[in-house]
């Protein structure tokens, strides 16, 4: 192994890309169609891998040799998924989110950072009708599913229960990961406008559904405020638990983010850049990640911490978020005097029933 440092580095990198439940030896054995003993010898550096084998492994893992070999280049290499227009594209999008969170969580030191333009999708997933409304909006207006082209949203018609299992897994891994989020008061605007526009256009079937979706959005704001107060991530249906991951919420009044997502994984970092509304491309390029992390650190210094501290600023910030929701409800002719809901139903728990 010592005689083949590049090959050793190659396989060590592959190991970081695998979920905890997968074996590198088995993966290499399957990809190259060789015995596990032959795979072991390659991983240990006892047998050199050839160009054809490198090509097969790199294509399977979607990695670049340029990055591994530290070639001097101005190119920054990204990987990610595009909208392939298949019927399965929304499921693939959720599965990709889960895959990235699994990858982050298998590391001992882990932390994710969000520079937000919109509310992170995970928080919607705790509230069933709000979740399904977002799914409906994304599939109708972003992914252009033909079957939703002439449909209206009706909370009583369930198109989306099939995704509840995936939602449950995504929330499990997201809540296990320490997180820092940088918000702006405008971060709530996208979801508010989506509800407002669909209500005005008659794409939400009835006033009761519009009222319920807005109310669940207010419950979402309540939940994030509680997380900020406690400095912990938790499921609102279960309440805080001792092993909940740390949560930091900062507010930057001058900069609206772009939904950049960065993950720290032991001694590595990965940056995900948002594109095509829903999709992300990621890069493990050290130069990019060092620059992005430096920018994040600078933004954090220029932002106000409102989790666990800054009670006055925290109350004002969440009051401003609620004010935006109430204003939209008033424009839509909806009541801003909300009826107390029962414990908000977690869409992820539907799969457990």
Secondary structure, DSSP 8 states (H G I E B T S, - for coil): -TT-HHHHHHHHHHHHHS-TTS-HHHHHHHHHT--HHHHHHHHTTSS---HHHHHHHHHHHT--HHHHTT---S----EE------TTHHHHHHHHHHHHHHHHHTSSSEEEEEE-SS--HHHHTTSHHHHHHHHHHIIIIIS--GGGTT--B-TTS-S-GGGHHHHHHHHHHHHTS-EEEEE-GGGGHHHHHHHHHHHHTT-BS-HHHHHHHHHHHHHHHHHHHHHHHHTB---TTT---TT--BEEEEE-SS-----EEEEEETTEEEEEEEETTTEEEEE--HHHHHHHHHHHHHHHHTSEE-SSS-HHHHHHHHHHHHHHHHHHHHHTT--SS----SS---HHHHTT-
